[in-house]
């Protein structure tokens, strides 16, 4: 269990930092972090980190396509957790 918690902590910190760096790069009109990278990190457990980065840095909060993709991944994660908790998978 400790390994799993450490994994989620590392993934969430990583995606939080990358989203913050992406926002910094956006303000400087420099090379950005690809959205697919942020979505991949969200999908493998970084949902909380990306959500907090969106709130803290006000990053991608006005981009509706990003919000829709973020919400879709989050919804899939909720469904998977539900199915796992009810022993359906």
Backbone as a printed PyTorch tensor [residue, N CA C, xyz], in Angstrom:
tensor([[[  0.8260,  -1.1940,   0.0000],
         [  0.0000,   0.0000,   0.0000],
         [  0.8690,   1.2560,   0.0000]],

        [[  1.9870,   1.2030,   0.7320],
         [  2.8850,   2.3480,   0.7980],
         [  3.4910,   2.6660,  -0.5700]],

        [[  3.7820,   1.6230,  -1.3380],
         [  4.3350,   1.8200,  -2.6810],
         [  3.3180,   2.5110,  -3.5730]],

        [[  2.0630,   2.1150,  -3.4780],
         [  1.0030,   2.7130,  -4.2820],
         [  0.8180,   4.1950,  -3.9300]],

        [[  0.8350,   4.5110,  -2.6540],
         [  0.6940,   5.9010,  -2.2310],
         [  1.8750,   6.7440,  -2.7060]],

        [[  3.0680,   6.1770,  -2.6230],
         [  4.2600,   6.8720,  -3.1130],
         [  4.1540,   7.1160,  -4.6120]],

        [[  3.6850,   6.1120,  -5.3470],
         [  3.4980,   6.2390,  -6.7910],
         [  2.5590,   7.4030,  -7.1080]],

        [[  1.3950,   7.4330,  -6.4690],
         [  0.4230,   8.4930,  -6.7320],
         [  0.9690,   9.8660,  -6.3350]],

        [[  1.7040,   9.9180,  -5.2570],
         [  2.3050,  11.1790,  -4.8320],
         [  3.2930,  11.6880,  -5.8800]],

        [[  4.1440,  10.8100,  -6.3830],
         [  5.1460,  11.1910,  -7.3850],
         [  4.4700,  11.6380,  -8.6850]],

        [[  3.4740,  10.8820,  -9.1440],
         [  2.7830,  11.2310, -10.3910],
         [  2.0670,  12.5750, -10.2470]],

        [[  1.4040,  12.7960,  -9.1330],
         [  0.6600,  14.0400,  -8.9450],
         [  1.5850,  15.2460,  -8.7960]],

        [[  2.6800,  15.0860,  -8.1010],
         [  3.6480,  16.1800,  -7.9960],
         [  4.2460,  16.4850,  -9.3650]],

        [[  4.5570,  15.4400, -10.1250],
         [  5.1360,  15.6180, -11.4570],
         [  4.1890,  16.3700, -12.3770]],

        [[  2.9280,  15.9510, -12.4260],
         [  1.9830,  16.6190, -13.3290],
         [  1.7070,  18.0460, -12.8590]],

        [[  1.6980,  18.2910, -11.5640],
         [  1.5060,  19.6380, -11.0310],
         [  2.6390,  20.5530, -11.4790]],

        [[  3.8740,  20.0720, -11.3370],
         [  5.0420,  20.8570, -11.7320],
         [  5.0550,  21.0940, -13.2380]],

        [[  4.7670,  20.0500, -14.0200],
         [  4.7560,  20.2120, -15.4730],
         [  3.6860,  21.1940, -15.9360]],

        [[  2.5230,  21.1530, -15.3220],
         [  1.4560,  22.0930, -15.6950],
         [  1.8610,  23.5210, -15.3280]],

        [[  2.4980,  23.6780, -14.1850],
         [  2.9970,  25.0030, -13.7990],
         [  4.0660,  25.4990, -14.7540]],

        [[  4.9700,  24.6130, -15.1410],
         [  6.0120,  24.9600, -16.1060],
         [  5.3960,  25.3080, -17.4600]],

        [[  4.3740,  24.5610, -17.8670],
         [  3.6940,  24.8430, -19.1260],
         [  3.0640,  26.2320, -19.0910]],

        [[  2.4610,  26.5960, -17.9760],
         [  1.8650,  27.9240, -17.8390],
         [  2.9510,  29.0010, -17.9210]],

        [[  4.0680,  28.7480, -17.2790],
         [  5.2040,  29.6710, -17.3320],
         [  5.6820,  29.8410, -18.7750]],

        [[  5.8210,  28.7330, -19.4920],
         [  6.2580,  28.7740, -20.8850],
         [  5.2330,  29.5010, -21.7620]],

        [[  3.9600,  29.3220, -21.4670],
         [  2.9070,  29.9910, -22.2340],
         [  3.0270,  31.5090, -22.0920]],

        [[  3.3040,  31.9580, -20.8910],
         [  3.4460,  33.4020, -20.6670],
         [  4.6580,  33.9750, -21.3880]],

        [[  5.6690,  33.1570, -21.5810],
         [  6.9020,  33.5910, -22.2530],
         [  6.8740,  33.3270, -23.7600]],

        [[  5.7550,  32.7630, -24.2550],
         [  5.6310,  32.3860, -25.6720],
         [  6.7540,  31.4510, -26.1140]],

        [[  7.0350,  30.4640, -25.2770],
         [  8.0810,  29.4880, -25.5770],
         [  7.4730,  28.1180, -25.7890]],

        [[  8.3370,  27.1480, -26.0590],
         [  7.9100,  25.7680, -26.3110],
         [  7.1480,  25.2210, -25.1060]],

        [[  5.9950,  24.5900, -25.3720],
         [  5.0770,  24.1480, -24.3170],
         [  5.1240,  22.6440, -24.1170]],

        [[  4.5580,  22.2070, -23.0180],
         [  4.3770,  20.7810, -22.7360],
         [  3.1660,  20.3270, -23.5510]],

        [[  3.2800,  19.2490, -24.3300],
         [  2.1160,  18.7830, -25.1010],
         [  0.9550,  18.3890, -24.1850]],

        [[ -0.2540,  18.7210, -24.6090],
         [ -1.4380,  18.3540, -23.8210],
         [ -1.5120,  16.8540, -23.6140]],

        [[ -1.1160,  16.0880, -24.6120],
         [ -1.1650,  14.6270, -24.4800],
         [ -0.2840,  14.1330, -23.3350]],

        [[  0.8030,  14.8110, -23.0710],
         [  1.6590,  14.4490, -21.9350],
         [  0.9130,  14.6770, -20.6270]],

        [[  0.2490,  15.8190, -20.5240],
         [ -0.5260,  16.1170, -19.3150],
         [ -1.6770,  15.1230, -19.1480]],

        [[ -2.3480,  14.7960, -20.2530],
         [ -3.4470,  13.8290, -20.1770],
         [ -2.9440,  12.4350, -19.8300]],

        [[ -1.7950,  12.0420, -20.3480],
         [ -1.2380,  10.7350, -20.0130],
         [ -0.9500,  10.6550, -18.5180]],

        [[ -0.3240,  11.6990, -17.9770],
         [ -0.0290,  11.7020, -16.5440],
         [ -1.3100,  11.7180, -15.7130]],

        [[ -2.3250,  12.3940, -16.2000],
         [ -3.6200,  12.3560, -15.5100],
         [ -4.1780,  10.9420, -15.5270]],

        [[ -4.1170,  10.3050, -16.6920],
         [ -4.7000,   8.9670, -16.8530],
         [ -4.0180,   7.9220, -15.9850]],

        [[ -2.7350,   8.0900, -15.7150],
         [ -2.0240,   7.0890, -14.8990],
         [ -2.0220,   7.4490, -13.4190]],

        [[ -2.8720,   8.3980, -13.0390],
         [ -3.0540,   8.6720, -11.6200],
         [ -2.8250,  10.0970, -11.1800]],

        [[ -2.5780,  11.0050, -12.1100],
         [ -2.2820,  12.3760, -11.7390],
         [ -3.4510,  13.3380, -11.8130]],

        [[ -4.6450,  12.8330, -11.6760],
         [ -5.8390,  13.6720, -11.7970],
         [ -5.8490,  14.7900, -10.7580]],

        [[ -5.5570,  14.4630,  -9.5290],
         [ -5.5970,  15.4670,  -8.4600],
         [ -4.5400,  16.5400,  -8.7080]],

        [[ -3.3370,  16.1220,  -9.0950],
         [ -2.2630,  17.0810,  -9.3550],
         [ -2.5910,  18.0170, -10.4980]],

        [[ -3.1630,  17.4790, -11.5690],
         [ -3.5240,  18.3230, -12.7110],
         [ -4.6760,  19.2530, -12.3510]],

        [[ -5.6420,  18.7530, -11.6130],
         [ -6.7670,  19.5890, -11.1940],
         [ -6.2830,  20.7390, -10.3070]],

        [[ -5.4200,  20.4300,  -9.3500],
         [ -4.8920,  21.4780,  -8.4740],
         [ -4.0640,  22.4940,  -9.2570]],

        [[ -3.3070,  22.0190, -10.2320],
         [ -2.5200,  22.9340, -11.0700],
         [ -3.4340,  23.8410, -11.8830]],

        [[ -4.5330,  23.2840, -12.3770],
         [ -5.4860,  24.0900, -13.1340],
         [ -6.0480,  25.2060, -12.2510]],

        [[ -6.3370,  24.8920, -11.0070],
         [ -6.8720,  25.8990, -10.0910],
         [ -5.7930,  26.8850,  -9.6380]],

        [[ -4.6450,  26.3590,  -9.2490],
         [ -3.5690,  27.1750,  -8.6820],
         [ -2.9560,  28.1140,  -9.7190]],

        [[ -2.6830,  27.6000, -10.9080],
         [ -2.0410,  28.3980, -11.9510],
         [ -3.0470,  29.0160, -12.9230]],

        [[ -4.3260,  28.7210, -12.7300],
         [ -5.3760,  29.1390, -13.6640],
         [ -4.9860,  28.7170, -15.0700]],

        [[ -4.6040,  27.4670, -15.1600],
         [ -4.0370,  26.9400, -16.3980],
         [ -5.0650,  26.1100, -17.1550]],

        [[ -5.3100,  26.4780, -18.3920],
         [ -6.2020,  25.7770, -19.3140],
         [ -7.6530,  25.7740, -18.8350]],

        [[ -7.9970,  26.6410, -17.9140],
         [ -9.3590,  26.6510, -17.3810],
         [-10.3680,  27.2710, -18.3500]],

        [[ -9.8920,  28.0220, -19.3200],
         [-10.8190,  28.6150, -20.2830],
         [-10.8290,  27.8530, -21.6070]],

        [[-10.0490,  26.8060, -21.6960],
         [ -9.9820,  26.0140, -22.9250],
         [-10.9460,  24.8360, -22.7910]],

        [[-12.1110,  24.9490, -23.4230],
         [-13.1720,  23.9550, -23.2260],
         [-12.7720,  22.5580, -23.7020]],

        [[-11.9930,  22.4490, -24.7670],
         [-11.5930,  21.1130, -25.2300],
         [-10.7190,  20.4190, -24.1850]],

        [[ -9.8880,  21.1890, -23.4930],
         [ -9.0520,  20.6150, -22.4390],
         [ -9.9180,  20.1560, -21.2660]],

        [[-10.8770,  20.9740, -20.8730],
         [-11.7720,  20.6450, -19.7550],
         [-12.5750,  19.3860, -20.0820]],

        [[-13.0500,  19.2530, -21.3080],
         [-13.8330,  18.0780, -21.7030],
         [-12.9820,  16.8180, -21.6390]],

        [[-11.7590,  16.8800, -22.1660],
         [-10.8730,  15.7120, -22.1310],
         [-10.4810,  15.3610, -20.6980]],

        [[-10.1900,  16.3760, -19.8980],
         [ -9.8710,  16.1540, -18.4920],
         [-11.0380,  15.4550, -17.7900]],

        [[-12.2420,  15.9680, -18.0090],
         [-13.4380,  15.4040, -17.3660],
         [-13.7060,  13.9740, -17.8260]],

        [[-13.4800,  13.7010, -19.0980],
         [-13.6850,  12.3520, -19.6250],
         [-12.7460,  11.3540, -18.9450]],

        [[-11.4730,  11.7040, -18.8290],
         [-10.5130,  10.8160, -18.1580],
         [-10.9120,  10.6250, -16.7020]],

        [[-11.3110,  11.6950, -16.0450],
         [-11.7320,  11.6100, -14.6460],
         [-12.9570,  10.7030, -14.4970]],

        [[-13.9150,  10.8390, -15.4010],
         [-15.1130,  10.0030, -15.3720],
         [-14.7550,   8.5190, -15.5410]],

        [[-13.8710,   8.2190, -16.4770],
         [-13.4380,   6.8340, -16.6950],
         [-12.7690,   6.2920, -15.4340]],

        [[-11.9640,   7.1060, -14.7790],
         [-11.3150,   6.6750, -13.5410],
         [-12.3440,   6.3860, -12.4500]],

        [[-13.3580,   7.2150, -12.3370],
         [-14.4110,   6.9940, -11.3400],
         [-15.1310,   5.6810, -11.6190]],

        [[-15.4550,   5.4330, -12.8810],
         [-16.1340,   4.1930, -13.2540],
         [-15.2560,   2.9930, -12.9200]],

        [[-13.9650,   3.0620, -13.2370],
         [-13.0570,   1.9430, -12.9430],
         [-12.9260,   1.6850, -11.4460]],

        [[-12.8390,   2.7540, -10.6640],
         [-12.7590,   2.5880,  -9.2030],
         [-14.0500,   1.9660,  -8.6800]],

        [[-15.1800,   2.4350,  -9.1710],
         [-16.4720,   1.8630,  -8.7620],
         [-16.5450,   0.3800,  -9.0890]],

        [[-16.1710,   0.0460, -10.3160],
         [-16.2110,  -1.3730, -10.7220],
         [-15.2710,  -2.2240,  -9.8810]],

        [[-14.1210,  -1.6800,  -9.5640],
         [-13.1610,  -2.4270,  -8.7260],
         [-13.7020,  -2.6010,  -7.3030]],

        [[-14.2910,  -1.5540,  -6.7410],
         [-14.8100,  -1.6280,  -5.3830],
         [-16.0200,  -2.5600,  -5.2610]],

        [[-16.7760,  -2.7040,  -6.3400],
         [-17.9340,  -3.5770,  -6.3210],
         [-17.6020,  -4.9620,  -6.8660]],

        [[-16.3110,  -5.2150,  -7.0490],
         [-15.8120,  -6.5130,  -7.5310],
         [-16.3870,  -6.9380,  -8.8760]],

        [[-16.6280,  -5.9790,  -9.7310],
         [-17.1350,  -6.2920, -11.0770],
         [-15.9900,  -6.4560, -12.0730]],

        [[-14.7920,  -6.0180, -11.6820],
         [-13.6020,  -6.2710, -12.5150],
         [-12.4910,  -6.8250, -11.6560]]])
